[in-house]
Amino acid sequence: MQTKNILPLMVLSAALLAGCGDKNETAAPASSAAPASAQGGARELMANDYRVAETFNVGDGVFVRALAVEQNSNSLWVGTSVGVLQVSLASRDVLNTYTRKDGIANEYVFKIFVDSKNNKWFGTDGGGMSRFDGTWKTYFPMHGLADYWVYSFAEQSDGTLWVGTWAGLNSVNPKSGAFTTYLEELVNEWVYGLDIDSKDRVWIGTEGGVNMFDGKKWSTWTHEQGLGAENEFGLPASDNTGLGTRSRHNLTVMASGMETYNPNYVFDILVTPQDTVWAGTWGGGAAYYDGSKWHNYTTKDGLSGNIVYAVSQAPDGAVWFGTNHGVSRYDGKTWRAYGKGEGLLDDNVYDIAITPNGDVWVGTRGGVTLLSM
């Protein structure tokens, strides 16, 4: 396994942020306070399992919360708490770094999305959203964006861009560029996960449950309808939420040294080509909707951790989950778990990007790890 230190390339952006308080700097620390049964099953690796191939360090206090593969340039885009990196997937060299000096609105990046026209979109923590197509353009509420805090993107077949913010949901008309904001229609205005199914329906993960919009009708699911597992380990309920408020809040999942529980809180949404909908929940594990009901997987089934930050699907159909206790792979029958013991830089896995050849990149505090066969 090779470890590459790319911290020096981030010195400029780190300097820009020096002395600036960051409400997320202590978010979701690695925890050993959860019951043993809440920390995943056996991690014995088989001969054909994925293994950690390389790690890329960006600094101990730096978070990597956003990853995206750009096939056109065969590169990986890495969004950190101090700027953006573009890394060659062929050579593993850093091709470019971007900070506010270069044009991005804010160095703390929470989501990166590559659209059908190869535009790169960056959702930032308090800086609006930026688009990069060779030059930078940033959008604020004055342009129609619902909020300065942008956490998710998705694109419909006609090119309509959907944007999840902490104050509602936007759609952006691909021809006119006009923004439409949806707020009252949502079960909760704090939007984290977005994806589009084969019928062009929009699936939305929020702090209060899941919505679906088919172009005319809105549907809602919460824990009462089966979203998220029951509180199997008696964890304390989380009060770290903006539900019903307009106050900002941090993203820590801990309280008094213990993991917390909020099954309506959805960190990420994935829709498979078969229209199975996966939701990563806060303490309720990974939930999937088969078109009629929700089913839930937790650490009792083999999931690494019950707080699920990210969900992604590989070309072979396996689904990967980034959790607070490592990353898990589920092929429909078998679970595999990978954490610091297997070589990850940290157990909190905030995002996952998978290349067409099946390589799996995971973002944690401290850097990026490559898992490959």
N, C-alpha and C positions, 0 to 999 in steps of 0.2 A: 504494500500500500504506500502510495506517495502522498506527502503532505506539502502543499504549496502555500506560501505566505504571501497574500496580496495586500496586506495591510498598508505598506508604503504608498500604494496607489490611491489610498483613501485619505492620506494626510491632509490634503487641501480641504476636503469636505468636513473632516473632523474638526479642523481649525475653525471653519465657518460656524460650527455649532458649539464650539467650546464655551462653556459658561452658561449655555442655554438649558434651562430645566426641561426635562422630558418626562411627561407623565407615564410613558410606557417603558422607561429604562429598567424598571424592576418588574415588568409584567411577566407573569407566568414563570416564576423560577422553578428549576428542577426540584421535584418534591419526593421525599421518601416518607411523607406523613400519611399517605393513603394506606388503607389496609392492603396486605400483601396480595389478596385476591383481586384488588382493583388495579394491579400493576401488570396484568398480562400473564399469559401462560408460558410454557416452556419455550426456550429459544434455541434448541438444538438444531444446527444447520445440516442439511443433507448435501450430497455431492452436487446436485443441480440447483442449489439455492443461489440467490443473490448474495454478494459479499461487498463490503466496502472496498472500492478500488482506489479512490483518491479523496482527499479532503483539501479544502481551500479556506484558509483562515482570513478573516477580515477584521479581527480584533475582538478581544474578550467582551467588551462592552457594547458591541455592535450587533444589532438584530438583522437577520435576513428574513423578511416576511413575504417577499414576492419573488416568484420565478416564472419565466416564460421562455419557451423554445421558439425561435424564429427560424423556420425551415429555409426561407429564401437565402439567408446569409449563413446558415448552419451555425447559429450562435445561441448562447444562453444569456438572457437578460436577467440580471440579479438586482433586486430592489432592496436596499439596506436602510438603516436608520441614519446613515450619513451620506447617501448618494446612490447612484446607479452605475453598475458595471455591465459591459457587454463582453462576453467571453467566447472565444472560438471553441466550438465543440470538437474540431479536428485537432488543433494544437494545444488547447487548454490555455492559450495566451489571452491576456486581457487586451481587447481591441480598443475599447474606449471607456472612459469614466465621465460621468456627468454630475454636476452640482448646480446650484442656483447661478453660479457664475456662467454656466454654459446655456442656461435657459429654462431648466426645469423649475417648477414653482416652489418646491419644498424638497429637501433631501430625504425626509422620512417617507418612504414609499411603501404603501400597503398592498398595492395590486398592480400587475403589469398584464396588458392584454395586447395581442397582435391580431388585428382585424383582417378581413378578406382582401383588403387593398395593401396590406403590409404596413399600415400605420401602427405605430406603437403608442399605447395609451397607458398613462401612469396616474394612479389614484394616490393622493398624498394625504398625510395627516395634518390637515389644517391649511393646506396650500392650494386647494382646488384640484383640477385634473389637467395634465399636460399631454399634448399629442406631439409625437416626433415622426416626421416624414422626411428627415434630412435637415429640417429646421424645426424649431420649437414654437408651439402655440399653447397658451394656457387659458383655461376657462374658469371663471369665477361665478358666484351668484349673479353678478351684474350682467352676465351673458345668458343667464337662464338656468345655470346649475343650481340644484336644490340646496347644496351646502358646500362648505370648504373641505369637509372630511369625506373622502371618496374611497370606498372599500371594495367595489366589485364592478365587473363589466360583462356584457354578453352581446352577441350580435345575431339578429334574425336574418333569414335568407335574403331579404330585400335590402340589407345593409343598415337597417335601423339599429342604432347602438343604444343599449340599455346601461344605465349607470346607477349603482347603489351608493347612497350616501347616508350620513347620520341624520338627515332631515327629509327623508323620502326618496322616491325613485324617479329617475329621469328617463325619457326616451328622446333620442336625437334623430330628427328626420335626415336621411342620407342625402336628400337633394337640397333642401333649404337650409339645413343646419339648425332649424328651430328646435328649441327644447320644450318638452311637455313634462310637467311634474305631477306625480301621483303621491298623495299623502293620506287622504281620508279613506282611500280604498284598501290600504294596507292594514294588516293586523297589528303592525308596529312600524314606526317610522325609521327605526335604526336598521338599515339594510346592509347585510354582509355577503350573502351568497346569491349568485345569479347564474342561470343556465337556460338554454332553449331546447325544447324537445323536437321530435320529428314532425310534429304538427304545427311548429312555429309558436307554441305556447311558451310563455315566460314563467319560469319558476324562480321564486324569490325567498331567500332565507333571511329572517329578521330576528331581533331580540325577543319577539313575542310569538314566534311560530313561522309557518310556511304559507305563502300565498302562491296562487297560480292565476295567470291572466291569459285568456284565450283570444283576446282581441275585443271581446264584448263583456264577458262575465268574469268576475273574480271569485276564486274559491280559497278557503282557509282551512288549515289544519294546525292543531296545537296538541299539547300533551294529552288533553282530554280525548282527542281522537286517535291516540296511540303513538304520537310523535315522541320519541325518546323513552328509554327504559325507566322503570321505577327506581327509586333511590335505594338500591340493594345494600349499600354499605352505610346507610344512615348519615350521609354527609350533610353538613349544614347548608341551608339554602343561601344562595348568593344574593347579597343586596347591592352588588356592584353592577348596576344596570341603569340605563337612562329611561327605562320604561315609565311612561307617563310624565316625564320631565323634559326640560330643555337644557339641563346641566350636563356638562361633559363628564365622562368617567374614564377611569383607566381600564386596562385589560387584564388585570391580575385575576387569577382563578383561585387564589388562596385567601383564607381568613383564619387568623390565629394559628398559622402553621398547618392548616388542614385544607385539602381540596374542597371545593364547594359544588353546589348542584343547582342547575337551572335548565331543565330539559327543553323548555320552549326557546331557548337561546340557540340559534343556528349559526355556526361560524362559516359553513360552506355548503354549497349545493352542487351536485353533479347529476346530469341526466345521461344515461347510457344510450347507445343506438337503439336498444330495445325499449327505450322510454321508462326504464326503471329509474326512479328518482332516489338518490342518496343524499342524506343530510347529516352533517357532522354537528353533534350537539354538545352542550356544556354539561357534562356529568351523566348524560343519558346515552352515551355511546354513539354508535353509527346506526342511523335509522334508514330503512329503505321502503319506498312505496311502490307496490306492485300494480297499481291502478285501482285497487279497491280497499286496501288496508295497509297500515304501517307495520313493519317488523323491525325489531331492534337487536343489535349485537353489542355485547359488552365484553369486559375482560373475562367473564365466565365462559365466553365462547372462544376466546383467543385474541381478542383485540388488545393492543398494547396498553391503552389507557382509555378511560371513559370520557375524557375531554378531547373532542376531535376538532382540530383546527382546519384540516384540509382533506379533500377527497379528490382522487384523480384515477383515471382508468388507463391501463397500458394497452398496447396493440394486441396483446394476447387475450384481452378481456378481463384480466385480473384487476381488482380494485385495490388501490393503495390509500392508506389513511395516515395522516400526520396527527399524532396525539401528544399529550403531555408526558407520555412515557415511551416515546420512540415512534417508529413507523411500522405499520403492519401491511402485509399483503394477503389478500383473500381471493382465491381462484374459484370460489363457489363451493369448495369442499374443504380445503386446507388453509389454515392460518400460518403465517410466518411473521416473526417479530424481530425488529432490529433496533438497538439502542446504543448507549455509550459503550456498553460491554462488547458490542460488535464493531465499534469504531466510529460511531457518530460523534460529532463535536459536542452535542448536547441532546438531552432527551426530549426537549420541547420542539416539535417539528411543526413549523408554521405554514409551510407551503411545499408543494411537490410539483415538479415538472418532469414529464416523461418524453423521451425522444422517440422518433419513429422506429428505431432499432431496439427499443425497450429499455434503454438506460434510464435509471431513475435518479433524479437530482432532488435533494431535500435541503430546505433552508431552516437553519436554527440560529440561536444566539451563537455568535462566534464565527459563523461561516456557512459553507455549502459542502455537502457530502455527495459523492457519486456512488451509487449502488449498481453493480452490473453482474452478469452471470460469469 
